[in-house]
Amino acid sequence: MVADGAGFLTDGAPVTVKPDDQLEGCMAMMAARGFRHLPVLDAGKVVGVISIGDVVKDIIRNLEHNVGDLIGYIMTDGPGG
């Protein structure tokens, strides 16, 4: 039997996030549910999509920042220089 549309793939309301949701929560939801993308809704309207690539880029940016902080710490002989 052929389905009438993609609706047969869903099991209820779509999973969405809000613009002010924390990225860590989005990442956890994506990992737990196996999602690669999440629609971002604001006042019931789609305003964007967050992808696994967005999450990875943020993780890399944070790690680079941490490495910079650690290098600064090491180069100044610890706290207070």
N, C-alpha and C positions, 0 to 999 in steps of 0.2 A: 504494500500500500504506500502511495506517495503522500507525504505530508503537504499541507496547504501553505506552509511557510516555516520560517525558522522558529516560530513560537513553540513548536514541539520540543525544542532543545532546552527550554527553560523550565524551572520547577517553581516559579513564583515571581515575586517582585525582583527586579534587577538589583544587583549589589552596586551601590554608588558611594561616593565620598563627597564631602563638602570642601570648599576652598580652604577653610581654616583647620581641616583635620591634620593632625601630625603625620609626617611622612613615615615615622616608625610604625604607626598603626596601619597605614596603607600597605606598607611592606609586609607586615605580619599577616594581614588579610590576604594579600596576593600569594604569599608563600603557602599559607594554610589551605587555601581554596584552589591553588594551581592557576591563578589568573595571571595573564601577562599585561592586561590593561584594565583600568577602572575608569568609568565615566565620572566626571566631576560635575555635580549639580549645585546650582545656586538658585534659590527660590523656584525650584522645580524645573529649571531649564539647564540643559547641558551647556557648560561654559568651557569645557576642556576634557582632556583624557590624560591620565597619568599612566605611564608605561613602565615596565620593568627597567628599561633603559634609563628613564628619569631617576629611578631609585638608585641604580648602580652609579650614575654620574654624581649623585649627591653623596653617596658613600665614599667615592673616590675623592671628591672635593674635601670632605671632612677629614679623611686620612691624610691628605696632603697638608691640610692646615695643622693637624696634630704633629706631623713630621717636622714642619716648620717650627712649631713651638718647642719640640724636643731638641732640635738643632740649636735654637736660640738658648735653651737652657744649658746645653752642654758647652757651647761656645763662651758662655759668660760664667763658667765655673759654678753653676748652680744658682739657687735663689739669691737675689740681691747682688750678683756679680761678684 
